[in-house]
Amino acid sequence: QVQLVESGGGLVQPGGSLRLSCAASGMIKSINEMGWYRQAPGKQREWVAVILSGGSPDYAGSVKGRSTISRDNAKNTVNLQMASLKPEDTAVYYCGAVINGIRYWGQGTQVTVSS
């Protein structure tokens, strides 16, 4: 059984920042991709940032330059730091990872950017 558990999120004012964290646990042999995705109301899920094992991070254009994804392979964790938040960043953010060759998702955490 593999689980992804997210933490962080909440209500943030425009221009503010937040940090999302995700920890993978269970019968883990290998983790390839770890990343963050989001889904706004009425829209499809989209990728935000991903990082491969030992690889460079990659960011969606909408968050590039104001987001940083980091990964700790020893702890099986991935974090996302976002700054200069905008109302359009409002969404449910999901941690996603390819573990043992299978795609897993976290339960999602709500991020609301509003004054």
C-alpha positions in Angstrom: 0.0 0.0 0.0 1.4 3.3 -1.1 0.1 6.7 0.1 0.8 10.3 -0.7 -0.1 12.7 2.1 -0.2 16.4 1.5 0.0 19.3 3.9 -0.1 23.1 3.6 -2.4 25.2 1.6 -5.3 27.3 3.0 -6.3 30.9 2.5 -3.7 33.2 1.2 -3.9 36.9 0.3 -2.9 38.0 -3.3 0.8 38.5 -3.4 1.4 36.1 -0.6 3.3 32.9 -0.5 2.7 29.3 0.6 4.5 26.0 1.0 2.9 22.7 0.1 4.5 19.4 1.3 3.9 15.8 0.3 5.2 12.6 1.8 5.1 9.2 0.2 4.9 6.1 2.4 4.3 2.4 2.1 6.0 -0.3 0.1 8.3 1.9 -2.0 11.0 0.4 -4.2 11.5 3.4 -6.5 10.0 6.8 -7.2 10.5 8.3 -10.6 8.5 11.5 -11.0 7.2 13.5 -8.1 5.2 16.7 -8.7 2.3 19.0 -8.1 -0.8 19.4 -10.1 -3.9 21.5 -9.6 -7.5 21.6 -10.5 -9.6 24.8 -10.4 -13.4 24.6 -10.4 -14.8 23.7 -13.8 -11.4 23.1 -15.2 -9.2 20.0 -15.9 -6.3 19.0 -13.7 -3.1 20.6 -14.9 0.5 20.1 -14.0 2.3 22.8 -12.0 5.7 21.5 -11.3 7.5 18.2 -11.6 10.9 16.8 -10.7 12.4 13.5 -11.7 14.7 11.5 -9.5 18.1 13.1 -9.9 16.7 15.4 -12.5 16.0 19.1 -12.9 12.7 20.6 -12.0 10.2 21.7 -14.6 7.5 24.3 -14.2 4.3 25.2 -16.0 4.5 28.6 -17.6 1.8 30.0 -15.3 4.0 29.5 -12.2 7.5 29.6 -13.6 9.7 32.2 -11.9 7.6 32.3 -8.7 7.6 28.7 -7.7 10.3 26.3 -6.5 9.9 22.5 -6.3 12.2 20.5 -4.2 12.6 16.9 -3.4 14.2 14.8 -0.7 14.9 11.3 -2.1 15.9 10.0 1.3 12.7 11.0 2.9 10.4 10.5 -0.1 9.1 14.0 0.1 8.4 16.8 -2.4 7.7 20.4 -1.6 6.3 23.3 -3.5 7.1 26.9 -2.6 4.9 29.4 -4.4 5.2 33.2 -4.2 3.4 36.2 -5.6 0.2 34.3 -5.5 -2.7 35.4 -7.7 -6.4 34.7 -7.5 -6.1 32.4 -10.5 -3.8 30.1 -8.5 -6.9 29.1 -6.5 -7.4 25.4 -6.9 -7.1 22.0 -5.3 -3.5 21.1 -5.4 -2.6 17.4 -5.7 0.7 15.7 -5.2 1.4 13.1 -7.8 4.1 10.5 -8.1 5.2 7.5 -10.1 6.0 4.9 -7.5 7.1 1.4 -8.4 6.0 2.2 -12.0 2.4 3.2 -10.9 0.9 6.7 -10.8 -0.4 7.7 -7.4 -2.3 10.8 -6.2 -2.7 12.5 -2.9 -6.1 13.5 -1.6 -5.6 17.1 -2.6 -5.3 20.3 -0.5 -7.3 23.5 -1.2 -5.4 26.7 -1.9 -7.5 29.8 -2.0 -6.0 33.2 -3.0 -8.3 35.9 -2.0 -8.4 39.2 0.0 
